[in-house]
């Protein structure tokens, strides 16, 4: 009976936030371990598709939580979350367009398909910066400019 009452008292003392965060941490740890250490034929294996789907769910949950905290509790309508989410989507699109190489519709290994369609002959400077620096430099600078511009 001692252990049961100890567990009940511990759960009662924890807030709901601690329980949710702990559950998400355990789920993330489980998905990571099961993807890396179990073979594909195993019952415990988690596929790469499931890992990416879980990552998308967590990403959208983080966005929803941020909007809820800023708008719901503070009463401030902040569109900055959407701007950063858009920048991340654009960066991912740039990265993926560069990764297809000559497998695109037009078969140009240097330019993405939409640039070939628009008769561009070379990459713009901001795409070249992304390729050279791995994308981190450009998006870091944009984040710094954005945060200084809209500082309240």
Backbone as a chain_set.jsonl record, in Angstrom:
{"seq": "XXXXXXXXXXXXXXXXXXXXXXXXXXXXXXXXXXXXXXXXXXXXXXXXXXXXXXXXXXXXXXXXXXXXXXXXXXXXXXXXXXXXXXXXXXXXXXXXXXXXXXXXXXXXXXXXXXXXXXXXXXXXXXXXXXXXXXXXXXXXXXXXXXXXXXXX", "coords": {"N": [[0.812, -1.2, 0.0], [2.052, 1.173, 0.545], [3.635, 1.932, -1.703], [1.677, 2.39, -3.641], [0.213, 4.557, -2.55], [2.268, 6.422, -2.518], [2.742, 6.787, -5.284], [0.259, 7.83, -6.041], [0.231, 10.232, -4.567], [2.43, 11.513, -5.735], [1.627, 11.821, -8.439], [-0.565, 13.434, -7.999], [0.646, 15.76, -7.06], [2.072, 16.62, -9.266], [1.694, 18.865, -11.949], [-0.621, 19.192, -14.681], [0.763, 19.991, -16.907], [3.375, 19.043, -16.495], [2.91, 16.316, -16.721], [2.035, 16.075, -19.389], [4.285, 17.046, -20.81], [6.216, 15.215, -19.933], [5.099, 12.835, -20.985], [5.232, 13.39, -23.749], [8.01, 13.567, -24.026], [8.802, 10.945, -23.374], [7.481, 9.565, -25.428], [8.792, 10.621, -27.674], [11.407, 9.758, -27.194], [10.962, 6.981, -27.274], [10.116, 6.601, -29.978], [12.435, 7.412, -31.33], [14.41, 5.581, -30.392], [13.269, 3.122, -31.15], [13.258, 3.415, -33.902], [15.969, 3.566, -34.556], [17.328, 1.329, -33.414], [16.005, -1.122, -33.815], [15.418, -3.712, -36.177], [13.925, -3.699, -39.508], [12.093, -5.778, -39.787], [11.218, -6.269, -37.258], [8.783, -6.251, -34.609], [8.759, -4.036, -32.988], [9.869, -2.015, -34.48], [9.94, 1.297, -35.763], [8.923, 3.029, -38.552], [10.658, 5.133, -40.979], [8.933, 6.921, -42.178], [6.939, 7.199, -40.226], [8.415, 8.422, -38.235], [9.011, 10.909, -39.44], [6.401, 11.852, -39.734], [5.603, 12.032, -37.061], [7.382, 14.017, -36.27], [6.361, 16.172, -37.754], [3.854, 16.447, -36.531], [4.68, 17.213, -33.949], [5.911, 19.624, -34.563], [3.783, 21.231, -35.534], [2.265, 21.196, -33.22], [3.91, 22.63, -31.501], [3.829, 25.146, -32.737], [1.073, 25.701, -32.445], [0.895, 25.785, -29.664], [2.55, 27.97, -29.089], [1.154, 30.074, -30.357], [-1.202, 29.932, -28.896], [-0.301, 30.583, -26.312], [0.71, 33.22, -26.637], [-1.415, 34.646, -27.837], [-3.74, 33.812, -26.494], [-3.247, 33.946, -23.652], [-1.814, 36.307, -23.278], [-3.143, 38.117, -24.835], [-2.231, 39.281, -27.134], [-2.079, 39.762, -30.529], [0.042, 38.159, -32.482], [1.77, 37.941, -35.354], [4.222, 37.043, -35.887], [4.969, 34.416, -35.412], [3.855, 33.054, -37.563], [5.34, 34.218, -39.599], [7.962, 33.276, -39.09], [7.455, 30.551, -39.337], [6.771, 30.454, -42.017], [9.202, 31.273, -43.172], [10.773, 29.071, -42.472], [9.46, 27.054, -43.939], [9.92, 27.987, -46.544], [12.717, 27.843, -46.624], [13.044, 25.079, -46.4], [11.803, 24.274, -48.774], [13.563, 25.45, -50.634], [15.863, 23.98, -50.082], [15.029, 21.358, -50.736], [14.443, 21.662, -53.466], [16.971, 22.046, -54.489], [18.075, 19.585, -54.037], [17.044, 17.734, -55.83], [18.444, 17.747, -58.189], [19.354, 16.637, -61.419], [17.014, 15.275, -61.817], [14.674, 16.566, -62.19], [11.852, 17.931, -64.06], [12.84, 19.361, -66.259], [15.48, 18.606, -66.337], [17.817, 19.983, -65.647], [20.809, 20.169, -63.94], [21.788, 22.236, -62.376], [19.945, 24.264, -61.813], [16.772, 24.755, -60.184], [13.542, 23.49, -61.27], [11.526, 25.516, -61.638], [13.049, 27.789, -62.082], [14.345, 27.21, -64.454], [12.123, 27.107, -66.103], [11.388, 29.788, -66.033], [13.402, 30.872, -67.505], [15.848, 31.569, -66.245], [19.339, 31.965, -65.82], [21.235, 31.55, -63.875], [21.735, 30.875, -60.341], [20.064, 32.932, -57.916], [21.564, 35.362, -55.664], [20.855, 34.888, -52.959], [20.146, 32.217, -52.918], [22.538, 31.088, -53.595], [24.056, 31.778, -51.352], [22.751, 30.212, -49.504], [23.378, 27.653, -50.393], [26.188, 27.593, -50.123], [26.608, 28.123, -47.363], [25.098, 26.239, -46.165], [22.622, 27.081, -45.547], [22.254, 28.091, -42.993], [23.457, 30.564, -42.368], [22.095, 32.564, -43.882], [19.436, 32.37, -42.913], [19.82, 32.849, -40.24], [20.677, 35.521, -40.288], [18.388, 36.715, -41.382], [16.587, 36.188, -39.328], [17.712, 37.699, -37.272], [17.486, 40.303, -38.341], [14.716, 40.442, -38.567], [13.934, 40.195, -35.865], [15.061, 42.501, -34.791], [13.77, 44.48, -36.234], [11.033, 44.283, -35.618], [10.947, 44.615, -32.923], [9.433, 45.075, -29.86]], "CA": [[0.0, 0.0, 0.0], [2.929, 2.334, 0.613], [4.027, 2.33, -3.05], [0.495, 2.904, -4.314], [-0.083, 5.898, -2.043], [3.361, 7.284, -2.972], [2.499, 7.114, -6.695], [-0.901, 8.716, -6.094], [0.643, 11.552, -4.088], [3.326, 12.112, -6.719], [0.826, 12.238, -9.591], [-1.404, 14.544, -7.56], [1.489, 16.949, -6.932], [2.489, 17.08, -10.585], [0.676, 19.563, -12.709], [-0.944, 18.555, -15.949], [1.822, 20.332, -17.841], [4.47, 18.097, -16.295], [2.498, 15.015, -17.24], [2.026, 16.148, -20.857], [5.671, 17.165, -21.275], [6.848, 13.921, -19.695], [4.573, 11.873, -21.959], [5.819, 13.709, -25.055], [9.426, 13.205, -23.988], [8.897, 9.485, -23.432], [7.081, 9.148, -26.773], [9.878, 10.976, -28.592], [12.502, 8.829, -26.915], [10.539, 5.665, -27.766], [10.145, 6.596, -31.441], [13.832, 7.49, -31.751], [15.102, 4.319, -30.089], [12.697, 2.038, -31.965], [13.658, 3.611, -35.291], [17.399, 3.365, -34.742], [17.925, 0.102, -32.901], [15.294, -2.337, -34.186], [15.431, -3.943, -37.626], [12.632, -3.439, -40.141], [11.183, -6.892, -39.593], [10.841, -6.372, -35.857], [7.49, -5.694, -34.223], [8.981, -2.757, -32.321], [10.472, -1.033, -35.392], [9.142, 2.438, -36.196], [9.429, 3.366, -39.884], [11.115, 6.511, -41.194], [7.742, 7.724, -42.455], [6.295, 7.491, -38.95], [9.264, 9.397, -37.532], [8.798, 12.229, -40.038], [5.036, 12.252, -39.411], [5.632, 12.422, -35.653], [8.055, 15.316, -36.243], [5.413, 17.19, -38.225], [2.866, 16.662, -35.468], [5.301, 17.991, -32.882], [6.166, 20.975, -35.075], [2.51, 21.95, -35.515], [1.862, 21.359, -31.825], [4.713, 23.724, -30.968], [3.261, 26.379, -33.283], [-0.221, 25.933, -31.806], [1.146, 26.164, -28.274], [3.089, 29.333, -29.077], [0.071, 31.007, -30.674], [-2.124, 29.918, -27.77], [0.283, 31.325, -25.192], [0.828, 34.649, -26.915], [-2.707, 35.259, -28.133], [-4.743, 33.481, -25.491], [-2.941, 34.404, -22.298], [-1.337, 37.692, -23.263], [-4.052, 38.971, -25.574], [-1.489, 39.964, -28.19], [-2.095, 39.077, -31.814], [1.399, 38.2, -33.007], [1.908, 37.19, -36.596], [5.626, 36.677, -36.015], [5.074, 32.962, -35.485], [3.577, 32.689, -38.954], [6.461, 34.649, -40.436], [9.06, 32.33, -38.922], [7.021, 29.28, -39.9], [6.873, 30.627, -43.465], [10.624, 31.25, -43.518], [11.215, 27.682, -42.377], [8.915, 26.331, -45.093], [10.63, 28.436, -47.74], [14.066, 27.277, -46.565], [12.942, 23.651, -46.703], [11.538, 24.182, -50.208], [14.817, 25.739, -51.342], [16.752, 22.833, -49.882], [14.536, 20.208, -51.506], [14.579, 21.94, -54.907], [18.376, 21.862, -54.854], [18.451, 18.186, -53.864], [16.576, 16.849, -56.899], [19.483, 17.692, -59.222], [18.877, 16.523, -62.802], [15.814, 14.441, -61.857], [13.506, 17.413, -62.388], [11.168, 17.833, -65.349], [13.68, 19.928, -67.304], [16.756, 17.911, -66.341], [18.955, 20.864, -65.421], [21.367, 19.839, -62.624], [22.221, 23.419, -61.635], [18.83, 25.127, -61.437], [15.475, 24.113, -59.966], [12.667, 23.508, -62.448], [10.816, 26.771, -61.88], [13.997, 28.76, -62.612], [14.531, 26.868, -65.869], [10.888, 27.524, -66.76], [11.4, 31.246, -66.133], [14.582, 31.224, -68.305], [16.95, 32.093, -65.46], [20.571, 31.287, -66.21], [22.054, 31.242, -62.7], [21.044, 31.0, -59.068], [20.151, 34.246, -57.275], [22.592, 35.422, -54.627], [20.426, 34.316, -51.682], [20.199, 30.763, -53.045], [23.954, 30.723, -53.556], [24.47, 31.868, -49.958], [22.204, 29.056, -48.811], [24.126, 26.464, -50.801], [27.535, 27.647, -49.573], [26.628, 28.08, -45.897], [24.175, 25.232, -45.66], [21.363, 27.726, -45.219], [22.198, 28.637, -41.637], [23.858, 31.97, -42.316], [21.031, 33.422, -44.401], [18.259, 32.371, -42.047], [20.218, 33.507, -38.997], [20.654, 36.96, -40.536], [16.992, 37.128, -41.521], [15.979, 36.159, -38.0], [18.228, 38.846, -36.523], [16.882, 41.514, -38.886], [13.301, 40.416, -38.202], [13.764, 40.451, -34.44], [15.39, 43.899, -34.508], [12.811, 45.334, -36.895], [9.733, 44.252, -34.977], [11.14, 44.587, -31.479], [8.428, 45.933, -29.208]], "C": [[0.855, 1.265, 0.0], [3.268, 2.845, -0.796], [2.859, 2.95, -3.802], [0.161, 4.314, -3.847], [1.017, 6.886, -2.447], [3.144, 7.723, -4.418], [1.318, 8.069, -6.819], [-0.543, 10.12, -5.62], [1.544, 12.259, -5.089], [2.553, 12.621, -7.919], [-0.049, 13.423, -9.219], [-0.608, 15.847, -7.472], [1.921, 17.503, -8.287], [1.35, 17.83, -11.266], [0.419, 18.815, -14.011], [0.137, 18.832, -16.998], [2.998, 19.374, -17.717], [4.135, 16.727, -16.875], [2.528, 15.008, -18.767], [3.444, 16.214, -21.392], [6.42, 15.851, -21.076], [6.394, 12.86, -20.677], [5.154, 12.126, -23.344], [7.294, 13.341, -25.112], [9.604, 11.696, -24.098], [8.517, 8.974, -24.813], [8.172, 9.454, -27.792], [11.068, 10.045, -28.416], [12.185, 7.431, -27.457], [10.633, 5.587, -29.29], [11.586, 6.611, -31.943], [14.55, 6.159, -31.56], [14.58, 3.191, -30.978], [13.039, 2.187, -33.44], [15.116, 3.244, -35.51], [17.879, 1.958, -34.418], [17.199, -1.192, -33.267], [15.271, -2.477, -35.698], [14.016, -3.801, -38.177], [11.635, -4.577, -39.948], [10.654, -7.015, -38.178], [9.481, -5.722, -35.6], [7.646, -4.298, -33.622], [9.556, -1.673, -33.231], [9.463, 0.058, -35.752], [9.741, 2.917, -37.515], [9.869, 4.83, -39.954], [9.944, 7.441, -41.471], [7.046, 8.128, -41.155], [7.105, 8.511, -38.154], [9.046, 10.79, -38.106], [7.389, 12.74, -39.751], [4.939, 12.729, -37.965], [6.314, 13.79, -35.504], [7.152, 16.439, -36.719], [4.359, 17.49, -37.17], [3.444, 17.514, -34.345], [5.558, 19.432, -33.302], [4.878, 21.808, -35.056], [1.996, 22.151, -34.092], [2.627, 22.504, -31.17], [4.188, 25.069, -31.463], [1.933, 26.703, -32.601], [-0.058, 26.382, -30.355], [1.659, 27.596, -28.182], [1.994, 30.359, -29.369], [-0.916, 31.082, -29.514], [-1.581, 30.729, -26.602], [0.29, 32.824, -25.447], [-0.541, 35.293, -27.092], [-3.705, 35.025, -27.003], [-4.46, 34.071, -24.128], [-2.523, 35.867, -22.252], [-2.272, 38.649, -23.985], [-3.383, 39.74, -26.691], [-1.593, 39.139, -29.461], [-0.716, 39.233, -32.435], [1.463, 37.329, -34.251], [3.354, 36.798, -36.842], [5.82, 35.177, -36.102], [4.847, 32.486, -36.921], [4.719, 33.074, -39.873], [7.636, 33.677, -40.314], [8.709, 30.953, -39.469], [7.127, 29.317, -41.423], [8.328, 30.607, -43.912], [11.181, 29.829, -43.465], [10.715, 26.847, -43.544], [9.625, 26.715, -46.381], [12.044, 27.855, -47.776], [14.044, 25.79, -46.902], [12.662, 23.439, -48.189], [12.783, 24.456, -51.04], [15.762, 24.548, -51.253], [16.315, 21.648, -50.745], [14.651, 20.431, -53.009], [16.022, 21.771, -55.363], [18.781, 20.392, -54.799], [18.025, 17.304, -55.026], [17.561, 16.754, -58.05], [18.902, 17.607, -60.623], [17.635, 15.642, -62.915], [14.552, 15.258, -62.049], [12.928, 17.242, -63.785], [12.076, 18.304, -66.479], [15.082, 19.334, -67.335], [17.978, 18.784, -66.166], [19.524, 20.579, -64.028], [21.719, 21.053, -61.774], [21.067, 24.262, -61.104], [17.577, 24.31, -61.14], [14.557, 24.314, -61.176], [11.994, 24.85, -62.697], [11.745, 27.853, -62.414], [14.297, 28.478, -64.078], [13.314, 27.317, -66.664], [10.843, 29.033, -66.974], [12.61, 31.784, -66.896], [15.67, 31.931, -67.503], [18.191, 31.298, -65.819], [21.455, 30.913, -65.026], [21.214, 31.416, -61.441], [21.116, 32.428, -58.558], [21.143, 34.205, -56.117], [22.145, 34.752, -53.337], [20.335, 32.801, -51.741], [21.644, 30.301, -52.978], [24.483, 30.782, -52.13], [23.975, 30.65, -49.202], [22.992, 27.795, -49.15], [25.503, 26.438, -50.144], [27.532, 27.449, -48.053], [25.737, 26.994, -45.322], [22.866, 25.846, -45.208], [21.338, 28.429, -43.882], [22.495, 30.127, -41.594], [22.726, 32.888, -42.747], [19.862, 33.5, -43.425], [18.586, 32.959, -40.674], [20.16, 35.025, -39.172], [19.232, 37.475, -40.679], [16.297, 37.157, -40.166], [16.443, 37.347, -37.171], [17.589, 40.147, -37.018], [15.416, 41.576, -38.482], [13.114, 40.766, -36.73], [14.105, 41.895, -34.08], [14.371, 44.853, -35.106], [11.501, 45.431, -36.116], [9.839, 44.138, -33.459], [10.165, 45.564, -30.819], [8.93, 46.361, -27.864]], "O": [[0.425, 2.309, -0.492], [3.197, 4.046, -1.054], [3.037, 3.932, -4.523], [-0.144, 5.179, -4.668], [0.732, 8.059, -2.691], [3.338, 8.894, -4.748], [1.362, 9.011, -7.61], [-0.98, 11.101, -6.222], [1.436, 13.471, -5.274], [2.792, 13.739, -8.376], [-0.255, 14.322, -10.034], [-1.134, 16.917, -7.778], [2.113, 18.709, -8.438], [0.184, 17.449, -11.154], [1.17, 17.912, -14.381], [0.391, 18.002, -17.871], [3.556, 18.942, -18.725], [4.996, 16.064, -17.453], [2.995, 14.044, -19.373], [3.775, 15.503, -22.341], [7.172, 15.423, -21.951], [7.205, 12.068, -21.156], [5.53, 11.183, -24.039], [7.774, 12.854, -26.136], [10.468, 11.225, -24.838], [9.151, 8.053, -25.326], [8.447, 8.64, -28.673], [11.663, 9.599, -29.397], [13.053, 6.778, -28.035], [11.167, 4.62, -29.831], [11.918, 5.894, -32.886], [15.221, 5.673, -32.47], [15.362, 2.395, -31.499], [13.105, 1.19, -34.159], [15.462, 2.669, -36.543], [18.767, 1.447, -35.101], [17.745, -2.272, -33.043], [15.123, -1.49, -36.419], [13.04, -3.784, -37.427], [10.428, -4.335, -39.949], [9.731, -7.791, -37.928], [9.086, -4.775, -36.28], [6.744, -3.47, -33.743], [9.714, -0.53, -32.801], [8.292, -0.219, -36.011], [10.941, 3.182, -37.588], [9.504, 5.648, -39.11], [9.95, 8.601, -41.058], [6.617, 9.272, -41.007], [6.536, 9.366, -37.476], [8.908, 11.754, -37.352], [7.201, 13.939, -39.545], [4.267, 13.72, -37.679], [5.876, 14.621, -34.709], [7.17, 17.534, -36.157], [4.012, 18.648, -36.942], [2.784, 18.426, -33.846], [5.437, 20.352, -32.493], [4.886, 22.956, -34.611], [1.363, 23.164, -33.796], [2.064, 23.26, -30.379], [4.11, 26.026, -30.693], [1.693, 27.85, -32.222], [-0.786, 27.253, -29.881], [1.25, 28.35, -27.299], [1.917, 31.393, -28.705], [-1.41, 32.159, -29.182], [-2.323, 31.483, -25.972], [-0.081, 33.609, -24.575], [-0.795, 36.371, -26.554], [-4.428, 35.939, -26.606], [-5.356, 34.643, -23.507], [-2.84, 36.581, -21.3], [-2.205, 39.86, -23.773], [-3.914, 40.752, -27.15], [-1.24, 37.96, -29.475], [-0.348, 40.326, -32.867], [1.232, 36.121, -34.19], [3.676, 36.27, -37.906], [6.729, 34.706, -36.786], [5.567, 31.622, -37.421], [5.035, 32.349, -40.817], [8.236, 33.298, -41.32], [9.573, 30.262, -40.008], [7.526, 28.333, -42.047], [8.654, 29.989, -44.925], [11.973, 29.436, -44.322], [11.455, 26.024, -44.083], [9.9, 25.856, -47.219], [12.516, 27.427, -48.83], [14.924, 25.297, -47.609], [13.219, 22.528, -48.801], [13.031, 23.775, -52.036], [16.383, 24.162, -52.243], [17.139, 21.014, -51.403], [14.927, 19.49, -53.752], [16.267, 21.392, -56.508], [19.744, 19.998, -55.457], [18.585, 16.222, -55.202], [17.528, 15.788, -58.814], [18.047, 18.415, -60.986], [17.243, 15.294, -64.029], [13.457, 14.696, -62.068], [13.464, 16.488, -64.596], [12.08, 17.703, -67.553], [15.809, 19.556, -68.304], [19.083, 18.361, -66.506], [18.812, 20.727, -63.034], [21.929, 20.916, -60.569], [21.195, 24.905, -60.062], [17.344, 23.282, -61.777], [14.781, 25.204, -61.997], [11.897, 25.285, -63.845], [11.293, 28.75, -63.126], [14.484, 29.409, -64.861], [13.449, 27.846, -67.768], [10.319, 29.503, -67.983], [12.832, 32.994, -66.94], [16.348, 32.81, -68.035], [18.111, 30.1, -66.092], [22.329, 30.055, -65.152], [20.138, 32.014, -61.464], [22.139, 33.087, -58.747], [21.513, 33.128, -55.648], [22.957, 34.109, -52.672], [20.436, 32.149, -50.702], [21.951, 29.265, -52.387], [25.277, 29.929, -51.732], [24.687, 30.108, -48.356], [23.24, 26.964, -48.277], [25.944, 25.395, -49.663], [28.351, 26.701, -47.519], [25.641, 26.854, -44.103], [22.074, 25.179, -44.543], [20.482, 29.283, -43.653], [21.845, 30.869, -40.857], [22.424, 33.871, -42.071], [19.358, 34.587, -43.145], [17.703, 33.511, -40.017], [19.652, 35.733, -38.302], [18.899, 38.543, -40.164], [15.503, 38.058, -39.894], [15.648, 37.941, -36.442], [17.197, 40.993, -36.215], [14.922, 42.636, -38.098], [12.229, 41.551, -36.387], [13.506, 42.459, -33.165], [14.127, 45.924, -34.551], [10.931, 46.512, -35.97], [8.934, 43.628, -32.799], [10.095, 46.736, -31.19], [8.238, 47.088, -27.15]]}, "num_chains": 1, "name": "protein.A"}
